């Protein structure tokens, strides 16, 4: 069955620059290993038509069947956009050196919370390009469409991973998903996730904050310690009372003191 808008699909892909064939992104662990990439690489689940892929690849996916496809060309306008000259700025070199940064060609820098790439360093001036590193580039993709994902738990976790970079423990009953997480989620993020899950998966979502395993373990250990201490105190009290029963004169003396 052809893939359509709002379908969840699992894919493997590799992205390359058309002009040089250089691999810039992949989900394939073998490709990653061959190109010296570090990290975890595995197939990813995306929802078609929701901007989880670049525009050109997202549109290309619609109507396709499961299988392998190679040499899919994507123009800059359908990828990371054309180069914008307004996003190339000259920055005084001293702005970097006063923060202990030695500006060098190719170095990525963060200025006013905007990532840029240093293009040239000439005397007291540094040219910084704030365009996306792939802006203006024609891209080539090899992609394998592995399966259409029907499992709602997998659909929800894929959305959590793509939109908020975390996953949860999910239970679905009577059209409602309970999502157990170990982190604090800002209210606005939670609301957006709930709306997206309702729209794309078709279930209501409730988030429940749980303690991390380490925190839970520490809490249980502390509770056990307190119980043990309480039992030891009770045991000592029983022994003390028993001792007094065995020594009535000592008990009598304490009575006089009272």
VOROSE-353022 format. One record per residue (C-alpha): residue number from 1; residue in three letters; x, y, z. Coordinates in nm, 2 decimals, always signed. Layout:
BEGIN
+-----+------+--------+--------+--------+
: seq : type :     px :     py :     pz :
+-----+------+--------+--------+--------+
: NUM :  Ala :      X :      Y :      Z :
...
+-----+------+--------+--------+--------+
This chain:
BEGIN
+-----+------+--------+--------+--------+
: seq : type :     px :     py :     pz :
+-----+------+--------+--------+--------+
:   1 :  Unk :  +0.00 :  +0.00 :  +0.00 :
:   2 :  Unk :  +0.14 :  +0.34 :  -0.10 :
:   3 :  Unk :  +0.26 :  +0.56 :  +0.19 :
:   4 :  Unk :  +0.04 :  +0.86 :  +0.26 :
:   5 :  Unk :  +0.02 :  +1.17 :  +0.48 :
:   6 :  Unk :  +0.03 :  +1.10 :  +0.86 :
:   7 :  Unk :  +0.16 :  +0.75 :  +0.81 :
:   8 :  Unk :  +0.43 :  +0.64 :  +1.06 :
:   9 :  Unk :  +0.71 :  +0.47 :  +0.88 :
:  10 :  Unk :  +1.05 :  +0.32 :  +0.99 :
:  11 :  Unk :  +1.33 :  +0.42 :  +0.76 :
:  12 :  Unk :  +1.71 :  +0.39 :  +0.72 :
:  13 :  Unk :  +1.87 :  +0.67 :  +0.52 :
:  14 :  Unk :  +2.21 :  +0.82 :  +0.43 :
:  15 :  Unk :  +2.25 :  +1.18 :  +0.31 :
:  16 :  Unk :  +2.54 :  +1.29 :  +0.09 :
:  17 :  Unk :  +2.65 :  +1.61 :  -0.07 :
:  18 :  Unk :  +2.59 :  +1.59 :  -0.45 :
:  19 :  Unk :  +2.91 :  +1.78 :  -0.54 :
:  20 :  Unk :  +3.15 :  +1.56 :  -0.34 :
:  21 :  Unk :  +2.96 :  +1.25 :  -0.23 :
:  22 :  Unk :  +3.06 :  +1.33 :  +0.13 :
:  23 :  Unk :  +2.82 :  +1.16 :  +0.38 :
:  24 :  Unk :  +2.68 :  +1.42 :  +0.63 :
:  25 :  Unk :  +2.41 :  +1.21 :  +0.80 :
:  26 :  Unk :  +2.30 :  +0.85 :  +0.83 :
:  27 :  Unk :  +2.10 :  +0.61 :  +1.04 :
:  28 :  Unk :  +2.29 :  +0.31 :  +0.91 :
:  29 :  Unk :  +2.53 :  +0.18 :  +1.17 :
:  30 :  Unk :  +2.76 :  +0.02 :  +0.90 :
:  31 :  Unk :  +2.78 :  +0.34 :  +0.70 :
:  32 :  Unk :  +2.85 :  +0.54 :  +1.02 :
:  33 :  Unk :  +3.13 :  +0.30 :  +1.12 :
:  34 :  Unk :  +3.29 :  +0.32 :  +0.77 :
:  35 :  Unk :  +3.29 :  +0.70 :  +0.79 :
:  36 :  Unk :  +3.42 :  +0.73 :  +1.15 :
:  37 :  Unk :  +3.10 :  +0.86 :  +1.30 :
:  38 :  Unk :  +3.05 :  +0.81 :  +1.67 :
:  39 :  Unk :  +2.73 :  +0.75 :  +1.86 :
:  40 :  Unk :  +2.42 :  +0.53 :  +1.82 :
:  41 :  Unk :  +2.29 :  +0.47 :  +1.47 :
:  42 :  Unk :  +1.96 :  +0.28 :  +1.41 :
:  43 :  Unk :  +1.65 :  +0.31 :  +1.19 :
:  44 :  Unk :  +1.42 :  +0.60 :  +1.29 :
:  45 :  Unk :  +1.04 :  +0.63 :  +1.29 :
:  46 :  Unk :  +0.89 :  +0.94 :  +1.13 :
:  47 :  Unk :  +0.54 :  +1.06 :  +1.06 :
:  48 :  Unk :  +0.50 :  +1.17 :  +0.70 :
:  49 :  Unk :  +0.39 :  +1.52 :  +0.62 :
:  50 :  Unk :  +0.48 :  +1.65 :  +0.97 :
:  51 :  Unk :  +0.82 :  +1.81 :  +0.90 :
:  52 :  Unk :  +1.02 :  +1.53 :  +1.06 :
:  53 :  Unk :  +1.23 :  +1.51 :  +0.74 :
:  54 :  Unk :  +1.35 :  +1.79 :  +0.51 :
:  55 :  Unk :  +1.07 :  +1.92 :  +0.29 :
:  56 :  Unk :  +1.19 :  +1.75 :  -0.04 :
:  57 :  Unk :  +1.24 :  +1.41 :  +0.12 :
:  58 :  Unk :  +0.91 :  +1.43 :  +0.31 :
:  59 :  Unk :  +0.72 :  +1.51 :  -0.01 :
:  60 :  Unk :  +0.91 :  +1.24 :  -0.21 :
:  61 :  Unk :  +0.80 :  +0.97 :  +0.05 :
:  62 :  Unk :  +0.43 :  +1.01 :  -0.03 :
:  63 :  Unk :  +0.31 :  +0.74 :  -0.26 :
:  64 :  Unk :  +0.61 :  +0.52 :  -0.22 :
:  65 :  Unk :  +0.61 :  +0.15 :  -0.13 :
:  66 :  Unk :  +0.83 :  -0.04 :  +0.11 :
:  67 :  Unk :  +1.18 :  -0.10 :  -0.03 :
:  68 :  Unk :  +1.52 :  +0.05 :  -0.11 :
:  69 :  Unk :  +1.57 :  +0.37 :  -0.32 :
:  70 :  Unk :  +1.90 :  +0.53 :  -0.42 :
:  71 :  Unk :  +2.02 :  +0.86 :  -0.56 :
:  72 :  Unk :  +1.72 :  +1.07 :  -0.46 :
:  73 :  Unk :  +1.82 :  +1.43 :  -0.55 :
:  74 :  Unk :  +1.70 :  +1.72 :  -0.33 :
:  75 :  Unk :  +1.75 :  +2.08 :  -0.43 :
:  76 :  Unk :  +1.85 :  +2.35 :  -0.18 :
:  77 :  Unk :  +1.51 :  +2.50 :  -0.18 :
:  78 :  Unk :  +1.36 :  +2.17 :  -0.07 :
:  79 :  Unk :  +1.64 :  +2.10 :  +0.18 :
:  80 :  Unk :  +1.81 :  +2.37 :  +0.40 :
:  81 :  Unk :  +1.74 :  +2.67 :  +0.18 :
:  82 :  Unk :  +1.96 :  +2.89 :  -0.03 :
:  83 :  Unk :  +2.25 :  +3.09 :  +0.11 :
:  84 :  Unk :  +2.13 :  +3.42 :  +0.25 :
:  85 :  Unk :  +2.40 :  +3.69 :  +0.23 :
:  86 :  Unk :  +2.23 :  +3.87 :  +0.52 :
:  87 :  Unk :  +2.33 :  +3.59 :  +0.75 :
:  88 :  Unk :  +2.70 :  +3.63 :  +0.68 :
:  89 :  Unk :  +2.85 :  +3.88 :  +0.92 :
:  90 :  Unk :  +3.19 :  +4.04 :  +1.00 :
:  91 :  Unk :  +3.27 :  +4.01 :  +1.37 :
:  92 :  Unk :  +3.56 :  +4.17 :  +1.55 :
:  93 :  Unk :  +3.82 :  +3.90 :  +1.63 :
:  94 :  Unk :  +3.86 :  +4.04 :  +1.98 :
:  95 :  Unk :  +3.50 :  +3.93 :  +2.05 :
:  96 :  Unk :  +3.63 :  +3.57 :  +2.04 :
:  97 :  Unk :  +3.98 :  +3.62 :  +2.20 :
:  98 :  Unk :  +3.84 :  +3.80 :  +2.51 :
:  99 :  Unk :  +3.64 :  +3.48 :  +2.58 :
: 100 :  Unk :  +3.95 :  +3.26 :  +2.53 :
: 101 :  Unk :  +3.84 :  +3.14 :  +2.18 :
: 102 :  Unk :  +4.09 :  +3.12 :  +1.90 :
: 103 :  Unk :  +3.89 :  +3.18 :  +1.58 :
: 104 :  Unk :  +3.98 :  +2.94 :  +1.30 :
: 105 :  Unk :  +3.83 :  +2.86 :  +0.97 :
: 106 :  Unk :  +3.56 :  +2.60 :  +1.00 :
: 107 :  Unk :  +3.51 :  +2.64 :  +1.37 :
: 108 :  Unk :  +3.14 :  +2.65 :  +1.48 :
: 109 :  Unk :  +3.06 :  +2.92 :  +1.73 :
: 110 :  Unk :  +2.76 :  +3.04 :  +1.92 :
: 111 :  Unk :  +2.69 :  +3.41 :  +1.91 :
: 112 :  Unk :  +2.38 :  +3.55 :  +2.08 :
: 113 :  Unk :  +2.24 :  +3.19 :  +2.09 :
: 114 :  Unk :  +2.28 :  +3.15 :  +1.71 :
: 115 :  Unk :  +2.51 :  +2.89 :  +1.57 :
: 116 :  Unk :  +2.75 :  +3.01 :  +1.30 :
: 117 :  Unk :  +3.06 :  +2.88 :  +1.11 :
: 118 :  Unk :  +3.38 :  +3.08 :  +1.08 :
: 119 :  Unk :  +3.47 :  +3.12 :  +0.71 :
: 120 :  Unk :  +3.78 :  +3.34 :  +0.73 :
: 121 :  Unk :  +4.00 :  +3.52 :  +0.98 :
: 122 :  Unk :  +4.18 :  +3.83 :  +0.85 :
: 123 :  Unk :  +4.37 :  +4.04 :  +1.10 :
: 124 :  Unk :  +4.12 :  +4.19 :  +1.34 :
: 125 :  Unk :  +3.81 :  +4.07 :  +1.15 :
: 126 :  Unk :  +3.64 :  +3.73 :  +1.15 :
: 127 :  Unk :  +3.38 :  +3.63 :  +0.89 :
: 128 :  Unk :  +3.10 :  +3.42 :  +1.04 :
: 129 :  Unk :  +2.83 :  +3.24 :  +0.83 :
: 130 :  Unk :  +2.51 :  +3.20 :  +1.02 :
: 131 :  Unk :  +2.34 :  +3.00 :  +0.74 :
: 132 :  Unk :  +2.27 :  +2.63 :  +0.80 :
: 133 :  Unk :  +2.60 :  +2.44 :  +0.72 :
: 134 :  Unk :  +2.40 :  +2.27 :  +0.43 :
: 135 :  Unk :  +2.23 :  +2.58 :  +0.30 :
: 136 :  Unk :  +2.28 :  +2.62 :  -0.07 :
: 137 :  Unk :  +2.38 :  +2.25 :  -0.11 :
: 138 :  Unk :  +2.23 :  +1.99 :  -0.34 :
: 139 :  Unk :  +2.18 :  +1.67 :  -0.16 :
: 140 :  Unk :  +2.16 :  +1.30 :  -0.25 :
: 141 :  Unk :  +1.97 :  +1.05 :  -0.03 :
: 142 :  Unk :  +1.97 :  +0.67 :  -0.02 :
: 143 :  Unk :  +1.67 :  +0.55 :  +0.17 :
: 144 :  Unk :  +1.51 :  +0.22 :  +0.27 :
: 145 :  Unk :  +1.15 :  +0.22 :  +0.38 :
: 146 :  Unk :  +1.14 :  -0.07 :  +0.62 :
: 147 :  Unk :  +0.78 :  -0.08 :  +0.74 :
: 148 :  Unk :  +0.47 :  +0.11 :  +0.82 :
: 149 :  Unk :  +0.44 :  +0.14 :  +1.20 :
: 150 :  Unk :  +0.09 :  +0.05 :  +1.33 :
: 151 :  Unk :  +0.18 :  +0.01 :  +1.70 :
: 152 :  Unk :  +0.05 :  +0.32 :  +1.89 :
: 153 :  Unk :  +0.31 :  +0.29 :  +2.17 :
: 154 :  Unk :  +0.59 :  +0.30 :  +1.91 :
: 155 :  Unk :  +0.42 :  +0.59 :  +1.73 :
: 156 :  Unk :  +0.40 :  +0.79 :  +2.06 :
: 157 :  Unk :  +0.76 :  +0.72 :  +2.15 :
: 158 :  Unk :  +0.87 :  +0.83 :  +1.81 :
: 159 :  Unk :  +0.69 :  +1.16 :  +1.85 :
: 160 :  Unk :  +0.84 :  +1.21 :  +2.20 :
: 161 :  Unk :  +1.19 :  +1.14 :  +2.07 :
: 162 :  Unk :  +1.16 :  +1.36 :  +1.76 :
: 163 :  Unk :  +0.98 :  +1.66 :  +1.93 :
: 164 :  Unk :  +1.13 :  +1.66 :  +2.28 :
: 165 :  Unk :  +1.43 :  +1.41 :  +2.28 :
: 166 :  Unk :  +1.30 :  +1.17 :  +2.54 :
: 167 :  Unk :  +1.10 :  +0.85 :  +2.56 :
: 168 :  Unk :  +0.86 :  +0.71 :  +2.81 :
: 169 :  Unk :  +0.70 :  +0.40 :  +2.95 :
: 170 :  Unk :  +0.36 :  +0.38 :  +2.78 :
: 171 :  Unk :  +0.04 :  +0.20 :  +2.86 :
: 172 :  Unk :  -0.28 :  +0.24 :  +2.65 :
: 173 :  Unk :  -0.63 :  +0.16 :  +2.77 :
: 174 :  Unk :  -0.96 :  +0.26 :  +2.63 :
: 175 :  Unk :  -0.82 :  +0.53 :  +2.40 :
: 176 :  Unk :  -0.60 :  +0.69 :  +2.66 :
: 177 :  Unk :  -0.22 :  +0.67 :  +2.68 :
: 178 :  Unk :  -0.05 :  +0.69 :  +3.02 :
: 179 :  Unk :  +0.31 :  +0.80 :  +2.97 :
: 180 :  Unk :  +0.55 :  +0.75 :  +3.26 :
: 181 :  Unk :  +0.86 :  +0.98 :  +3.25 :
: 182 :  Unk :  +1.15 :  +1.05 :  +3.48 :
: 183 :  Unk :  +1.20 :  +1.42 :  +3.39 :
: 184 :  Unk :  +1.01 :  +1.74 :  +3.45 :
: 185 :  Unk :  +0.83 :  +1.85 :  +3.13 :
: 186 :  Unk :  +0.74 :  +2.23 :  +3.10 :
: 187 :  Unk :  +0.37 :  +2.28 :  +3.08 :
: 188 :  Unk :  +0.37 :  +2.43 :  +2.74 :
: 189 :  Unk :  +0.58 :  +2.14 :  +2.60 :
: 190 :  Unk :  +0.34 :  +1.89 :  +2.76 :
: 191 :  Unk :  +0.04 :  +2.06 :  +2.61 :
: 192 :  Unk :  +0.19 :  +2.06 :  +2.26 :
: 193 :  Unk :  +0.29 :  +1.70 :  +2.29 :
: 194 :  Unk :  -0.06 :  +1.60 :  +2.40 :
: 195 :  Unk :  -0.22 :  +1.79 :  +2.11 :
: 196 :  Unk :  +0.02 :  +1.63 :  +1.86 :
: 197 :  Unk :  -0.04 :  +1.28 :  +2.00 :
: 198 :  Unk :  -0.41 :  +1.33 :  +1.98 :
: 199 :  Unk :  -0.39 :  +1.45 :  +1.62 :
: 200 :  Unk :  -0.15 :  +1.19 :  +1.48 :
: 201 :  Unk :  -0.21 :  +0.88 :  +1.70 :
: 202 :  Unk :  -0.57 :  +0.94 :  +1.79 :
: 203 :  Unk :  -0.54 :  +0.89 :  +2.17 :
: 204 :  Unk :  -0.55 :  +1.12 :  +2.47 :
: 205 :  Unk :  -0.22 :  +1.14 :  +2.66 :
: 206 :  Unk :  -0.15 :  +1.18 :  +3.03 :
: 207 :  Unk :  +0.21 :  +1.23 :  +3.16 :
: 208 :  Unk :  +0.30 :  +1.09 :  +3.50 :
: 209 :  Unk :  +0.63 :  +1.18 :  +3.66 :
: 210 :  Unk :  +0.82 :  +0.89 :  +3.82 :
: 211 :  Unk :  +1.13 :  +0.88 :  +4.03 :
: 212 :  Unk :  +1.44 :  +0.76 :  +3.85 :
: 213 :  Unk :  +1.56 :  +0.41 :  +3.94 :
: 214 :  Unk :  +1.86 :  +0.55 :  +4.12 :
: 215 :  Unk :  +1.64 :  +0.79 :  +4.33 :
: 216 :  Unk :  +1.39 :  +0.52 :  +4.40 :
: 217 :  Unk :  +1.67 :  +0.28 :  +4.51 :
: 218 :  Unk :  +1.82 :  +0.55 :  +4.74 :
: 219 :  Unk :  +1.47 :  +0.62 :  +4.89 :
: 220 :  Unk :  +1.41 :  +0.25 :  +4.95 :
: 221 :  Unk :  +1.75 :  +0.21 :  +5.11 :
: 222 :  Unk :  +1.69 :  +0.51 :  +5.33 :
: 223 :  Unk :  +1.35 :  +0.37 :  +5.44 :
: 224 :  Unk :  +1.51 :  +0.03 :  +5.51 :
: 225 :  Unk :  +1.78 :  +0.20 :  +5.72 :
: 226 :  Unk :  +1.52 :  +0.39 :  +5.92 :
: 227 :  Unk :  +1.32 :  +0.07 :  +5.98 :
: 228 :  Unk :  +1.63 :  -0.11 :  +6.09 :
: 229 :  Unk :  +1.73 :  +0.17 :  +6.33 :
: 230 :  Unk :  +1.37 :  +0.17 :  +6.47 :
: 231 :  Unk :  +1.38 :  -0.20 :  +6.53 :
: 232 :  Unk :  +1.72 :  -0.18 :  +6.70 :
: 233 :  Unk :  +1.59 :  +0.09 :  +6.93 :
: 234 :  Unk :  +1.28 :  -0.11 :  +7.01 :
: 235 :  Unk :  +1.50 :  -0.42 :  +7.07 :
: 236 :  Unk :  +1.73 :  -0.22 :  +7.30 :
: 237 :  Unk :  +1.42 :  -0.09 :  +7.50 :
: 238 :  Unk :  +1.29 :  -0.44 :  +7.54 :
: 239 :  Unk :  +1.63 :  -0.57 :  +7.66 :
: 240 :  Unk :  +1.65 :  -0.27 :  +7.90 :
: 241 :  Unk :  +1.30 :  -0.34 :  +8.04 :
: 242 :  Unk :  +1.37 :  -0.71 :  +8.07 :
: 243 :  Unk :  +1.69 :  -0.63 :  +8.26 :
: 244 :  Unk :  +1.50 :  -0.41 :  +8.51 :
: 245 :  Unk :  +1.25 :  -0.69 :  +8.56 :
: 246 :  Unk :  +1.54 :  -0.92 :  +8.65 :
: 247 :  Unk :  +1.68 :  -0.66 :  +8.89 :
: 248 :  Unk :  +1.40 :  -0.53 :  +9.10 :
: 249 :  Unk :  +1.63 :  -0.33 :  +9.33 :
: 250 :  Unk :  +1.75 :  -0.13 :  +9.03 :
: 251 :  Unk :  +1.39 :  -0.06 :  +8.93 :
: 252 :  Unk :  +1.32 :  +0.04 :  +9.29 :
: 253 :  Unk :  +1.61 :  +0.28 :  +9.29 :
: 254 :  Unk :  +1.48 :  +0.44 :  +8.97 :
: 255 :  Unk :  +1.14 :  +0.48 :  +9.13 :
: 256 :  Unk :  +1.29 :  +0.66 :  +9.43 :
: 257 :  Unk :  +1.48 :  +0.90 :  +9.19 :
: 258 :  Unk :  +1.15 :  +0.97 :  +9.03 :
+-----+------+--------+--------+--------+
